[in-house]
């Protein structure tokens, strides 16, 4: 494979990280909480799509819609039951709760589907495009296109719609937003719903590109997507996209030219370097707290 091939593969992988990172960055930006169970929502979305396609024999488009709906419902339920009571809790309490939710989802998947990985049928029609002497698969093209489209639509939604502006207000000051008549609880639930819906989209694209699924499918991509969100500046939608793509390219090139075993360490090492130089990430904002 050529450098260009690895580069395009990295953009595709990074686009998946970006979609997952959007869930992290939205929840943190609005609710100031980190949903570390987000990776397992991805896994659940993949299994829902897998079951709908293979067992129920539903069309691909309907299976994807069912997966998105299931993840939206799951995200809202997690927010209501696990995170809502902890909005004023310490970060440690939130982290422990997130780990508990993560283990719960993983064990539910283990009980239902078993520990063995299952083959996942790609939801993307088989086609490829020749560019610069390199054959680019349909999964790569669709993944990149979907990621770009979602980031654009999400940015428009946040900045141009009433619900989006409510999210911006809640992210700035929950108390002031509530005094302005904004339903903070509904806004935060909507944020979790959108982030979880995006997790389902990322899941079917991830499992189509790497065609298998297991109860641990979302674990490492979730960690790397969180890394991408921090890298780009957590709370920033463009930052999540750029951070995801950059990390995907670094991982792909590291596996190709350095070592597949060291690629993860290199990715996290780059994050550490960036945070040492710019603690808020590439697009993060620095806030001066008044005391």
N, C-alpha and C positions, 0 to 999 in steps of 0.2 A: 504493500500500500504506500502511496505517496504522501508527502507532507500535506497536500491539499485535502486528500481523503481523510486523514486524521483530523485536520482542522474542521472540516464540515461535520464529521462525527462528533467532535467536541461541542460544536454549536448546537447540534441536535440534543445531546445529553444535557448541555447547559440549559436548553429551553425547558426541559423537563424539570430540572432543578429550579428554574425560575418560576414555573407554575406552582410548584410546591412552596417555594419561598414566599410567594404572594400571600399564602395563607398565614404564614408566620408574621409577615410584616404588617398585614392589615389588622390582625388581632392585637399585636403589640401597639401599633399606632393608635388604635381607637380605645382598646380596653387596658392598655399598659400591662398585658399579661402575655406570657410565652406558653403557647399550647404545645408542650412537648409530646403529646399523644397524637399530633398531627400525622406523623409517619404511619401510625397504625390505622388512621382513617383512610389513608391511601390504600393500605392492604385490604381493608374491608371493601372499598370501592372496587378493587380488582376482583375480589372473590364474587361480589354481586354480579359484575359484568360476566365473569367466567360462568357462573351458574345459569344466568339468563341465556347465554349463547349456547352452551353445551347441553345443559339439562332441559331447560325450557324450550330450546330451539327458537328463541325469539330472534327477529331481525337485529342486525348489528346496531342500527340507529336507535331502536327501542331499548336494547340492552344498555346502551350508553346512557340514555335518558333515565332508566331505572336506577343505574349505578349513581348518577348524579343526585337523583332524588333521595336515594337511601343515605348517601353521605351528608346531604343537607340536613336531613332529619337527625342523623346521628350527631352531627356537629352541634345542632341546637340543643339536643338532649344533654350532651356532655356539658355544654355551657350552663344550662339551667341547673343541672344536678351537681356537677363537680366544681365549676369555676365561679358561678354567681355568688355562692356563700363566701368565697375567698377573695373578693375584690379588694378588701382592705387588709388582707392577711400578709404575712411576711413572704418574701420570695422563696424561702425554704419550704414553707407550707404548700405553696403553689407547686413547687417542683416535686414534692413528695406525692401530691395528689395526681399530678400529670403522669408520674411513673406508675402509680397505681392504676390509672385508667389505661395506660399503655399495656401493662401486664394483663389486665382484664380482657382487653380486646384480642391480644395475642392468644391467650388461653381459650377464649371462645372459639377462635379460628382453629386452634389445634384440636379441640373437641369435635368440631363439626367436619373439618376437612382433613385432619391428620397432619403429620409433620412433613410428609413427602411433598416435594415440589410437583406441581401439575403443569402440563403444557398448556400454554395460552395461545389461542388462535388470534392472529393479528386482525384488528378491526379495520386496517387500511387495505384497500384494494391493491393487488400486486401490479406495480409499475415502477419504472426507474427513468432517470433523466441523465444523459451524458453531458458532462460539463468539464471542459478542460482535460478531456481524456479519462475522466473519473466517472464511474457509474454511481449516481446518488439514488438511494432507495426511496420508495414512496413513504415509508415510515419517517425517514429523515425530513423529507420535504413537508409532509403534513404536520409533523411535530413543530418545526420552526414556524410555519405559517400560522398554526393555531396559537402558539405562544405570543407571537407578535400581535395577532388580532385581539387576543384577550387582554393584553396589556393596554392596547389602544382603547378598547371598549371600557375597560375598568377605569382608566384615567378620565375618560369622558363622563362616565357615571359618577365618579367621585366629585368632579369639578362642576358639572352642569345640572345634575338632578337634585331634587329636594332631599332625597334620602342620602345622597352623597355629601351634600353640604352639611346635613345633620351629623354625619360621621366626622367631618372635619371639625365641627363645633365641639363634639364630644371629645375628640382627641386633644383639643386645646384646653378645655376646661369643662369637666362633667357638671360641676355645680352651676356654672353660668349657663350652660346649655339647657339644663333642666329649668332654670328660671325663665328661659326664652320659650318654654313650651315644648321642648324636644323630649321625647320619651327615650331616656337613656337606655333602659333595659331592652326595649325593642331594637334600638340602634345597634347595641352590642350583639344581640342575637342575630341580627341581619348580617353583621360582620362575620360571625362564626359560620353562618349559613353559606355565605359567598366563598369564604376560604375553604370550607369543606367540599363545596361543589367543584371548586377548582382542583381539589385533591383527587376527586373522581376522574376528572379529565386527564390529569397528570398520570393517574394510575393506568388507565387503558392505553395511553401512549407509551408509558414505560414498559408495560407488559407486552405490548405489540413489538417494541424495539428489541426487548430482551424476553423472548416468548416463554416465560414460565412464571408461576406465582406460588408463594409459600407464606406461612404465617409471619415470616420475618422479611418479606419483600420490602416493606416500607421503612424498615429500621435505618439502614445506612443511607438511602436516598433522603430520608427525613433529616438526618444529622447533617448531611452535606448541603441540603437546601437551607437549613438554619444557618450554616456557615456562609452560604451565599447571601442570605438576608443581612447578616451582620457585615459581611464584606461590602455589600452595596450601600449599607446604611439602613438599619432596621427602622421601619416606618415609612420608607420611601419606595413607591411602586416602581419607578424607573430604576432605582438602585437594586431592587430585587431581580429585575430582568438582566441588568448589566452584570451584577454579581454572579447570577446563575450561569450566564453564558461564559464569562471569564473563567469561572471555576471548572466548567465543563471542558473548555479548551485546554486548560492547564492539566486536568486529569488525563484527557485523551493523549496529549503530547508526552506527558510523563510516562504513561504506560508504553508508548511507542518507542521513545528514545532514551529513557532512563531505566525504569524498572516498574513492572506492573505491581510488584510487592510494595514498592515505596511510593506509589502514586498518591495514596491517601495521605501519607505523612507529608508529602510535598504540598498538597492542597491545603492542609491545615497549617503548614509552615508559612505559606504565602499569606494566609489570614493573619497570623501572628505578626508578621512584618508590617502588613497594612495597618493593623490596629495600633502598632507602636508608633507609626508615622502619623496616622489619622485615626484617633480612637473612635470617632463617630462613624467610620466607614467612608466610602467614596462619596456618597450623596447624603449622608446623615447631617442633621442640623445640630449645632451646639447651642444648648440653652443655658443661660446664666440664671441660676436660682437665687431669688432674693430672700434674705434672712433678716 
